[in-house]
Amino acid sequence: IMKIGLVLALVFLWILHFYCPQAALKKTPLFDFHREQGGKMVEFAGWSMPVQYKDSHIVSHMHTREHCSIFDVSHMLQTKVHGKDRVKFMESLVVADVGELQDNQGTLSLFTNEKGGIMDDLIVTKTDQGYLYIVSNAGCADKDSAHMKARLAEFKAAGLDVDLEFLDEALIAVQGPSMSRVLQAGLKEDLGKLTFMTSTLATVFGVPGCRVTRCGYTGEDGVEISVPRSRVVELTEKMLANSEVKLAGLGARDSLRLEAGLCLYGNDIDETTTPVEATLVWTIGKRRRQTKDFPGAAIIVPQIKAKTARKRVGLVSTGPPVRQHTPILSSDGKVIGEVTSGCPSPCLKKNVAMGYVDAAFAKNGTALQVEVRKKAVPAVVSKMPFVPTNYYSG
Ligand SMILES: *[C@@H]1O[C@H](CO)[C@@H](O)[C@H](O)[C@H]1NC(C)=O
């Protein structure tokens, strides 16, 4: 009977594992480290991630703008595309002119669908190591990998030479004006030569096999470091030994990217928005606009000239915080759109938000209103970034 009891208990625990969301959350290689460092863990896209540490999210935000913060972004999907038809493969999925990228140069791009909607945003880097290096969103990881695998099958069936490798590496973002001083101490290569959106392989603080890419999602100078998972705690600890550096979580990451005017997939862009509506036309390669050979080009390219009925804009307001789904009103009170993300800006001490409005109201400086708790509050359409970016151009 005891044996049966034990078996039943194990079966119960096994079932619980599938029904209890906490137990099923995925963990990055820094999970235990986050908890040791006082990280408050929350669910994000199926992962248990730190939303903040001991400092408040505002303190972390300001620390990133003034000094340097490390963010764990290991939950993002990292993929290598191999084979001599890799550029053609990638261009069959995204809007960028991948062919025109220099060796070790990357760009922000978009996976689009046949209806012109945005399936995900990603960074694609054309390395000089014979592969493309892709980083896309954790929340879209299953969708992106299935999408790439389906296209891979088509390419292989057509006899083309391409292969996918989904990486098991950790990924950390080191962001802020002191990043270059902090990182240079652990790097043989001259960081002065690594300009915004370029990438290199390097040994970092004695950890070999790191890919260092000068990019990030805070608007600050920064890098993302792809590092073998077994060495990521060690690398993070070595950088944290510098008093300029602190850990920062998802809370700071969200307000930093919003001040920088950067979209969060699932909030500000999704499959119902096109690159033109999202004012991301700059991501569409010039040649790709002519060849019209990316998914949804038949819908997206004509929108560039004809304009769209709605457009993503930035909004600044004072008073109560503006959040996702807050209605946007014209000055005479008609609903003309909706906020897709918003927060009080720690740097500007005003509310910043982005959302979609009827195109007639999209001009910088247009006086609008946002409806917060049934009250109309004045808001002004503003150019983004709200806070000037600080990317390193050399
Ligand atoms: C946007 O409009 C504001 C007035 O609301 C003005 O001060 C600012 O210079 C404008 N910015 C640009 C880039 O046109």
The ligand as an SDF file (V2000), in Angstrom:
LIG
                    3D

 14 14  0  0  0  0  0  0  0  0999 V2000
    7.8250   68.8550  -32.1530 C   0  0  0  0  0  0  0  0  0  0  0  0
    6.8840   69.7450  -31.6120 O   0  0  0  0  0  0  0  0  0  0  0  0
    7.3200   70.4550  -30.4860 C   0  0  0  0  0  0  0  0  0  0  0  0
    6.1500   71.3250  -29.9930 C   0  0  0  0  0  0  0  0  0  0  0  0
    5.1860   70.5120  -29.4220 O   0  0  0  0  0  0  0  0  0  0  0  0
    8.5080   71.3190  -30.8470 C   0  0  0  0  0  0  0  0  0  0  0  0
    8.9840   71.9980  -29.6970 O   0  0  0  0  0  0  0  0  0  0  0  0
    9.5990   70.4410  -31.4340 C   0  0  0  0  0  0  0  0  0  0  0  0
   10.6780   71.2430  -31.8820 O   0  0  0  0  0  0  0  0  0  0  0  0
    9.0800   69.6020  -32.5790 C   0  0  0  0  0  0  0  0  0  0  0  0
   10.1080   68.6810  -32.9760 N   0  0  0  0  0  0  0  0  0  0  0  0
   10.4180   68.4360  -34.2430 C   0  0  0  0  0  0  0  0  0  0  0  0
   11.5630   67.5020  -34.4670 C   0  0  0  0  0  0  0  0  0  0  0  0
    9.8160   68.9050  -35.1840 O   0  0  0  0  0  0  0  0  0  0  0  0
  1  2  1  0
  1 10  1  0
  2  3  1  0
  3  4  1  0
  3  6  1  0
  4  5  1  0
  6  7  1  0
  6  8  1  0
  8  9  1  0
  8 10  1  0
 10 11  1  0
 11 12  1  0
 12 13  1  0
 12 14  2  0
M  END
$$$$
